[in-house]
Amino acid sequence: MTITDRALQLIGQSNLSELTRAGETDYNRWVSIKRGRARVGAEEIEILGKVYPQYRWWISTGEALPEIGQTSPEYDEANRNLTDQNAG
């Protein structure tokens, strides 16, 4: 998975209005990126890092470092599932 793939994954699960408010990228550009009509740029990567600070390292490298609070969507989902199983 590339940095672009990771960015697109987050964009796909994001509220585009929230991303628009977080930076200089306008709503129509976010829609174009999400639909594959535009490429993700450095500015959008920075905005994603601002909106998802816990995923900054993962966006850049693909690695999760939970010991320093840097996780990934998959890591967080797996932890939620473990927590749900233990609570039940």
N, C-alpha and C positions, 0 to 999 in steps of 0.2 A: 504494500500500500504506500503510495507516494504522499507527499505533503499536500498536493492538490486533492487527492482522494480523501485525505483526512479532513481537509477544509470543507469539501463538498458534503461529507458525512455530517459535519456540524451544521452547515448551512441548511441541509435537508431537515434537520430536527429543530431548527431555530424559528423563532418568530421574526420574520423579516422586518417588521416595523421596529422591533427592539434593536436589531442590527443597524438599521438606518439611523436611529437616535444615538447610537454609540459612536458614530464617526462621520466621516465626510462622504461615504458612499451612499448614493441615493437609492431609494426603494426599487426603481426600475432596473438599476444595475444588479441589485441582489437577485431580482426575479430572473434576469437574463443569465446570471451565473448559475442559479439553481436549475434552470432549464437547459443548460449546456450551450447557450448562445454567446457566452462571454467567458473569458478565462479569469480565474482567481488571480488577483494581484497581491503585491506585498501589503498594500493598504488594507485590503480585506483580511489578510492573515493577522495583521495587527489588531484590527477591530475584533476578530474572533478571540484573540488572546485577551482583550479587554473584557469581553462579555463572558468568556469562560477561562478565568485565570488558572483554574485547576487543571486545564488541558494545554497550557502553553508549551510545556516540554514535549508532550505527546504530539501536538500539531507539528512541531519542528522536527522531531526525531522518530516518532512512532513508538517511543518507549514510555512506560509508566514508571514513576518513582514514588510509590505511595509513602515511603518513609519521609519524604519532604513535601507531601501534599500534592504531588503531580500525578494525576491518574489519567484514565481514558474513559470514554463512554462504555466500552466493553468491561473494563475493570469495575466501574461503578455499578453496572448492571449485574455482574457476577456477585458483587458484595451485597447488593439488594436482595438477590435471590437467596444467598446464604443466610442473611438476616431474617428473611421471611420464613425460611425452613426452620431455623432455630427458634423463632417465636411461636411457631405452630405446634 
